[in-house]
């Protein structure tokens, strides 16, 4: 059945290490997104991609990097330059045809990253 | 500058009563609005949406109202059920931006008491 998956659900890393979070979708969606959620706060956009091999910075891109080599996959790397990486990371996708009615995003279950 | 605001961090209602969650926005270019529901440690799920050409959209127990002049929308849940207890996020997008690039509010935690 179709959906969006993120792995792993929990991830622990030592300070100073880069870490890559996986996001895969089989919904045939063009657009994919990465958000970060901190306690008591909403979803803040890190990066988004409208099409393969293209992506744009969101509101809090510093310290993060992404790639979009395949339509189904949009991995996020949290680099050592990210000053406060411990957070809940959510990946999402949408049809992304350009019409507002396709703005509905489908979210993965999230990855909780803890940097020790 | 937060463009989408949910001023009530939490709301508690009795089962069977109406829940009203509010959302205000500042960007007049927003023309599509969505509500998402989120349980702890899970991703949000889409609940209901409304286009700026409408002022009301209804889906079962859920109704969203849009007041463009006031830049305000609300989500009504009636009757409320304990399973509705979750965090509700309001989101807004503008047709002139890339589709799907929604701006989210901080969320309102709804607790429905049995």
Interface residues (C-beta under 8 A of the other chain):
Chain A: X4 X6 X31 X33 X35 X40 X41 X42 X43 X44 X45 X48 X50 X56 X88 X90 X91 X92 X94 X95 X96 X97 X98 X99 X100 X101 X102 X103 X104 X105 X106 X107 X108 X109 X110 X112
Chain B: X4 X6 X9 X31 X32 X34 X36 X41 X42 X43 X44 X45 X46 X49 X51 X89 X93 X94 X95 X98 X99 X100 X101 X102 X104 X105 X106 X107
